[in-house]
Amino acid sequence: MRRSSKNHSALRERRGTITVLSAFMSIVVLGMVAFCVDIGYVLSAKEEMQRTADAAALAAAWEYAQQLTDPLNTPTDAACSARAEAQACVNANHVAGKAIAVDANAGNLPDGDITFGYINDVTVGGGTFSTADPNLYNAVRVRVSRNDQANGRVPFYFARVFGLTGQNLEAEATAAIARNMRGYRTPADGSNIKLLPYALDLETWNAMMAGAGPDNYRWTGTTIESDSDSFREMNLFPQATGSPGNRGTVDIGSSNNSTSDIARQILYGVTAEDLAHHGGKLEFDACGELELNGDTGISAGVKDELAEIKGQPRVIPIFSKVEGPGNNAQYTIVKFVGIRIMAVKLTGSQQSKHLTIQAAPIDVRGGIPSTNTGTSEYVYSPAILYQ
């Protein structure tokens, strides 16, 4: 049976409608493809940008800490070197196939690409970031951008059909170090703390920091040489063994640590088991003090262990006073400092014995950051991403 002319006309109309609908849907599908591809590309670029900002902030924070420990450097000098490190790190990375540049911002403007500041509490994410006092700086903020003003937008591809050329992107990261420690606890990874069980008096430490003492040794990064390096030295070995006020060993762990305990701590550091005897941590009280039992004098029985760690940085406690003689000594610890053993001689005459040390930077896990300054020197936490 033949179709009527009416039905035939309706069929042609439907076919025309489908053609128009198909053309319209192809535009929608193309838009969806453009959206998916370009948005995916932009998200990938944003991840690259964030990784670049993170890496640059961490590199700058650690470079800043290293430079700050040089007695010839001012905080401004350290920040200048760290800015260059951040800039080099950013330049070495590409975002969406393009090398990125940042403004070195030598003036440390609050809205600059690389800004140094002080975070009052690096243990929490909500601390304040202040640029007021360069002497307190412990953090660096790095901003990486691709926009019309810097480095150009991240380009679109399919979306150009709709007149969209690209996307502005920005990533920011803040890395910080703890410059002041009020104590130590077992690190999260269970590792030991490189803390020597020896105590030095505050007066001698302050005098060395002020320029007293010889400068006969230099650490090259791999070896110790007989040369100057602007780091003064002092003799940790007590020259008047037996009288109250002497430097000596402190008991980190059970009281009356044996020579084998001290030897173990010299080589491998303080363990979680040692800290368990102190409630799991060594920490200053509200008055900024920590009481430790100890023993005046240093035994020659650990000379080999001390010689074995020459050149390696360690932390030692600093005491403001000591009461009681011999193994009844009670040390009042007020500071932790970073040092490096440069020479050891614990045999022979009393006058010839020496345990020569100099200040040395050390990053130590397990540190308990302090919001007060002056609780430690040359001791830092590893650089961490704060935000």
C-alpha positions as CSV (number, residue, x, y, z in Angstrom):
1,M,0.0,0.0,0.0
2,R,1.3,3.4,-1.0
3,R,2.0,6.0,1.7
4,S,-0.2,9.1,1.6
5,S,1.3,12.4,0.6
6,K,0.5,13.6,4.1
7,N,2.5,10.9,5.8
8,H,5.3,11.4,3.3
9,S,5.5,15.1,4.1
10,A,5.5,14.5,7.9
11,L,8.5,12.1,7.4
12,R,10.5,14.7,5.6
13,E,9.8,17.2,8.3
14,R,11.0,14.8,11.0
15,R,14.1,14.1,9.0
16,G,14.8,17.8,8.8
17,T,14.2,18.2,12.6
18,I,16.7,15.4,13.3
19,T,19.3,17.1,11.1
20,V,18.9,20.4,12.9
21,L,19.0,18.5,16.3
22,S,22.1,16.6,15.3
23,A,23.9,19.8,14.3
24,F,22.9,21.4,17.6
25,M,24.0,18.4,19.7
26,S,27.3,18.3,17.9
27,I,28.0,21.8,19.2
28,V,27.0,20.7,22.7
29,V,29.3,17.6,22.4
30,L,32.1,19.7,21.1
31,G,31.6,22.1,24.0
32,M,31.7,19.2,26.4
33,V,34.9,17.9,24.8
34,A,36.5,21.3,25.0
35,F,35.4,21.6,28.7
36,C,36.8,18.2,29.6
37,V,40.1,18.5,27.8
38,D,40.9,22.1,28.7
39,I,39.7,21.7,32.3
40,G,41.8,18.6,32.7
41,Y,44.8,20.5,31.2
42,V,44.3,23.4,33.6
43,L,44.0,21.1,36.6
44,S,47.2,19.4,35.6
45,A,48.9,22.7,35.2
46,K,47.7,23.8,38.6
47,E,49.2,20.6,40.2
48,E,52.5,21.4,38.5
49,M,52.3,25.0,39.7
50,Q,51.6,23.9,43.3
51,R,54.5,21.4,43.3
52,T,56.8,24.1,42.0
53,A,55.7,26.5,44.8
54,D,56.1,23.7,47.4
55,A,59.6,22.8,46.2
56,A,60.8,26.4,46.0
57,A,59.5,27.3,49.5
58,L,61.2,24.2,51.0
59,A,64.5,24.9,49.2
60,A,64.4,28.6,50.3
61,A,63.6,27.7,53.9
62,W,66.5,25.3,54.2
63,E,68.9,27.6,52.4
64,Y,67.9,30.4,54.7
65,A,68.6,28.2,57.8
66,Q,72.0,27.2,56.4
67,Q,73.0,30.8,55.6
68,L,71.8,32.1,58.9
69,T,74.3,29.9,60.8
70,D,77.3,31.6,59.2
71,P,78.5,34.2,61.7
72,L,79.4,36.5,58.9
73,N,75.9,36.6,57.5
74,T,73.1,39.0,58.6
75,P,69.5,37.9,58.3
76,T,69.3,40.1,55.2
77,D,72.2,38.2,53.7
78,A,70.6,34.9,54.5
79,A,67.3,36.0,53.0
80,C,69.0,37.2,49.8
81,S,70.7,33.8,49.3
82,A,67.5,32.0,50.0
83,R,65.6,34.2,47.5
84,A,68.0,33.2,44.8
85,E,67.6,29.5,45.7
86,A,63.8,29.8,45.5
87,Q,64.1,31.6,42.1
88,A,66.4,29.0,40.7
89,C,64.1,26.2,41.9
90,V,61.1,27.9,40.2
91,N,63.0,28.5,37.0
92,A,64.0,24.9,36.8
93,N,60.4,23.8,36.7
94,H,57.9,24.1,33.8
95,V,54.2,24.7,34.2
96,A,52.1,23.7,31.2
97,G,55.3,23.4,29.1
98,K,56.6,26.9,30.0
99,A,59.4,28.0,32.2
100,I,58.2,30.2,35.1
101,A,59.8,33.3,36.4
102,V,59.2,35.0,39.8
103,D,60.0,38.4,41.1
104,A,62.9,38.0,43.6
105,N,61.4,40.8,45.6
106,A,64.5,42.0,47.4
107,G,62.4,44.5,49.4
108,N,60.4,41.7,51.0
109,L,57.1,43.3,50.1
110,P,54.1,41.5,51.8
111,D,52.5,41.0,48.4
112,G,55.7,39.8,46.6
113,D,56.4,36.5,45.0
114,I,59.0,35.6,47.6
115,T,58.4,36.9,51.1
116,F,60.1,36.1,54.4
117,G,58.4,36.3,57.7
118,Y,58.0,35.0,61.2
119,I,55.3,32.5,62.2
120,N,54.7,32.6,65.9
121,D,53.9,28.9,66.2
122,V,55.0,26.5,63.4
123,T,53.2,23.6,65.1
124,V,49.8,24.8,64.0
125,G,48.3,25.9,60.6
126,G,46.7,29.0,61.9
127,G,49.7,31.0,63.2
128,T,50.3,34.5,62.0
129,F,52.8,35.5,59.3
130,S,54.6,38.7,60.2
131,T,57.3,40.6,58.2
132,A,57.9,43.1,61.0
133,D,61.2,41.8,62.4
134,P,63.9,40.3,60.1
135,N,65.8,38.9,63.1
136,L,62.9,36.6,63.9
137,Y,62.2,35.3,60.4
138,N,61.7,31.5,60.2
139,A,59.4,31.1,57.2
140,V,59.3,31.9,53.5
141,R,56.2,32.2,51.3
142,V,56.5,31.6,47.6
143,R,53.9,32.5,45.0
144,V,53.9,31.2,41.5
145,S,51.6,32.7,38.8
146,R,50.6,32.4,35.2
147,N,48.4,35.4,34.3
148,D,48.3,38.4,32.1
149,Q,50.8,40.2,34.2
150,A,53.3,37.3,34.7
151,N,54.2,34.3,32.5
152,G,51.0,34.4,30.5
153,R,47.8,32.5,31.0
154,V,47.6,28.7,30.8
155,P,46.3,28.3,27.3
156,F,43.0,26.7,26.2
157,Y,42.9,24.6,23.1
158,F,39.4,23.4,22.1
159,A,37.7,26.2,24.1
160,R,39.2,28.7,21.7
161,V,36.3,27.9,19.4
162,F,34.1,29.7,21.9
163,G,36.5,32.7,22.2
164,L,38.2,31.5,25.5
165,T,42.0,31.8,25.2
166,G,43.2,30.6,28.6
167,Q,43.0,30.5,32.4
168,N,44.8,32.6,35.1
169,L,46.4,30.4,37.7
170,E,48.2,31.0,41.0
171,A,49.7,28.8,43.6
172,E,51.3,29.6,47.0
173,A,53.3,27.7,49.5
174,T,54.8,28.5,52.9
175,A,57.7,26.5,54.3
176,A,59.0,27.1,57.8
177,I,61.7,25.9,60.2
178,A,61.6,26.0,64.0
179,R,64.5,28.1,65.1
180,N,63.8,27.9,68.8
181,M,63.4,24.5,70.6
182,R,62.1,24.1,74.1
183,G,62.8,20.4,74.2
184,Y,62.8,17.0,72.4
185,R,60.5,14.0,72.2
186,T,60.8,10.8,70.2
187,P,60.4,11.6,66.5
188,A,57.3,10.3,64.7
189,D,59.5,7.9,62.7
190,G,60.9,6.4,65.9
191,S,64.5,7.5,65.1
192,N,67.0,8.6,67.8
193,I,67.8,12.2,68.7
194,K,71.4,13.3,68.1
195,L,71.8,14.7,71.6
196,L,75.1,14.3,73.4
197,P,74.9,13.7,77.2
198,Y,77.3,16.6,77.9
199,A,76.6,19.9,79.5
200,L,78.4,23.2,78.8
201,D,78.0,26.4,81.0
202,L,76.0,29.3,79.5
203,E,78.8,31.8,80.3
204,T,81.4,30.0,78.2
205,W,78.9,29.5,75.3
206,N,78.0,33.2,75.3
207,A,81.6,34.2,75.3
208,M,82.3,32.0,72.4
209,M,79.4,33.4,70.5
210,A,80.8,36.9,71.2
211,G,84.1,36.0,69.6
212,A,86.1,34.6,72.5
213,G,88.4,31.6,72.0
214,P,90.7,30.4,69.2
215,D,89.9,29.7,65.6
216,N,92.2,26.9,64.7
217,Y,90.0,24.4,62.9
218,R,87.8,24.5,59.8
219,W,85.2,22.0,58.7
220,T,85.3,21.7,54.9
221,G,82.1,19.7,54.6
222,T,83.9,16.4,54.6
223,T,87.0,16.8,56.7
224,I,88.5,18.8,59.5
225,E,91.5,21.0,58.7
226,S,93.9,23.1,60.7
227,D,92.7,26.5,59.5
228,S,90.3,29.3,60.5
229,D,86.7,29.5,59.4
230,S,85.2,32.3,61.5
231,F,83.7,29.7,64.0
232,R,85.4,30.0,67.4
233,E,86.3,26.9,69.4
234,M,86.3,26.1,73.0
235,N,87.3,23.1,75.2
236,L,84.4,21.2,76.6
237,F,86.6,19.2,78.9
238,P,86.5,20.5,82.4
239,Q,90.0,21.6,83.6
240,A,89.2,21.5,87.4
241,T,87.4,18.2,87.8
242,G,85.7,17.7,91.1
243,S,84.6,21.2,92.1
244,P,80.9,22.3,91.8
245,G,80.1,24.2,88.7
246,N,82.0,21.9,86.4
247,R,81.0,20.8,83.0
248,G,80.2,17.2,82.7
249,T,77.8,14.5,81.7
250,V,74.1,14.6,82.2
251,D,71.9,11.5,82.8
252,I,69.5,11.2,79.8
253,G,67.8,8.0,80.7
254,S,68.2,6.2,84.0
255,S,70.1,8.0,86.7
256,N,73.8,7.3,87.0
257,N,74.2,6.3,83.3
258,S,77.0,3.9,82.8
259,T,80.0,4.4,80.5
260,S,78.4,2.1,78.0
261,D,75.2,4.1,78.0
262,I,77.1,7.3,77.4
263,A,79.1,5.6,74.6
264,R,75.9,4.4,73.0
265,Q,74.3,7.9,73.1
266,I,77.5,9.5,71.7
267,L,77.4,7.2,68.6
268,Y,73.7,6.7,68.1
269,G,71.8,9.3,70.0
270,V,69.1,9.3,72.6
271,T,66.5,6.6,72.2
272,A,62.8,6.4,73.0
273,E,63.7,4.2,75.9
274,D,66.0,6.8,77.3
275,L,63.3,9.5,77.0
276,A,60.8,7.2,78.8
277,H,62.7,7.8,82.0
278,H,61.8,11.5,81.7
279,G,58.1,11.0,80.8
280,G,58.8,10.6,77.1
281,K,60.4,14.0,76.5
282,L,63.0,16.5,77.7
283,E,61.3,19.9,77.9
284,F,61.7,23.2,79.7
285,D,59.2,24.1,82.3
286,A,57.2,27.4,82.5
287,C,60.4,29.1,83.9
288,G,62.4,27.9,80.9
289,E,64.4,25.4,82.9
290,L,65.0,21.7,82.8
291,E,66.7,19.9,85.8
292,L,69.0,17.0,84.9
293,N,71.1,14.9,87.3
294,G,74.6,14.5,86.1
295,D,78.3,13.9,86.9
296,T,81.0,16.5,86.8
297,G,83.9,15.6,84.6
298,I,84.3,13.6,81.4
299,S,85.6,10.0,81.3
300,A,88.4,9.0,79.0
301,G,86.6,5.7,78.6
302,V,84.6,7.2,75.7
303,K,87.5,8.9,73.9
304,D,87.2,6.5,70.9
305,E,83.5,7.1,70.5
306,L,84.0,10.9,70.7
307,A,86.7,10.6,68.1
308,E,84.5,8.6,65.8
309,I,81.9,11.3,65.5
310,K,84.3,14.2,64.8
311,G,82.9,16.5,62.3
312,Q,79.3,15.3,62.8
313,P,76.9,17.9,64.2
314,R,75.2,17.1,67.5
315,V,73.1,18.9,70.1
316,I,74.3,19.6,73.6
317,P,72.4,21.2,76.6
318,I,73.6,24.4,78.1
319,F,73.3,24.9,81.9
320,S,73.0,28.2,83.9
321,K,74.0,26.6,87.2
322,V,74.9,23.3,88.8
323,E,74.7,22.3,92.4
324,G,76.4,19.4,94.1
325,P,79.7,17.6,93.4
326,G,80.5,14.5,91.5
327,N,77.7,12.2,90.5
328,N,75.3,14.2,92.8
329,A,75.5,17.2,90.5
330,Q,72.2,18.8,89.5
331,Y,72.3,20.8,86.2
332,T,69.8,23.5,85.4
333,I,69.5,23.4,81.6
334,V,68.3,26.6,79.9
335,K,69.3,26.1,76.2
336,F,70.0,23.6,73.5
337,V,72.8,24.3,71.0
338,G,74.3,22.7,67.9
339,I,78.0,21.9,68.0
340,R,80.6,19.9,66.1
341,I,83.5,18.0,67.8
342,M,86.8,19.1,66.1
343,A,89.5,17.4,68.2
344,V,89.7,14.9,71.0
345,K,92.5,14.2,73.5
346,L,91.4,12.7,76.8
347,T,94.7,11.1,77.9
348,G,97.9,12.6,79.3
349,S,98.3,15.5,81.7
350,Q,95.3,17.4,83.0
351,Q,96.4,20.5,81.1
352,S,96.8,18.7,77.8
353,K,93.3,17.1,77.7
354,H,90.8,18.7,75.5
355,L,87.5,18.0,73.8
356,T,87.4,20.9,71.3
357,I,84.1,21.9,69.8
358,Q,82.7,24.7,67.7
359,A,79.2,25.9,66.9
360,A,77.5,24.0,64.0
361,P,74.1,24.0,62.5
362,I,72.0,20.8,62.9
363,D,68.5,19.9,61.9
364,V,67.0,17.5,64.3
365,R,63.7,15.6,64.2
366,G,61.7,15.4,67.4
367,G,62.2,19.0,68.4
368,I,59.4,20.7,70.4
369,P,59.2,24.3,69.0
370,S,59.1,27.2,71.4
371,T,57.3,30.5,70.9
372,N,60.0,32.1,73.0
373,T,63.4,33.2,71.5
374,G,66.7,32.2,73.0
375,T,65.8,28.6,73.9
376,S,68.2,27.2,71.3
377,E,70.9,28.2,68.9
378,Y,72.2,26.5,65.7
379,V,69.4,23.9,66.1
380,Y,66.6,23.7,63.6
381,S,63.8,21.5,62.6
382,P,63.8,20.1,59.1
383,A,62.0,22.5,56.7
384,I,58.3,21.7,56.6
385,L,55.5,22.8,54.4
386,Y,53.4,25.0,56.7
387,Q,50.7,25.9,54.3
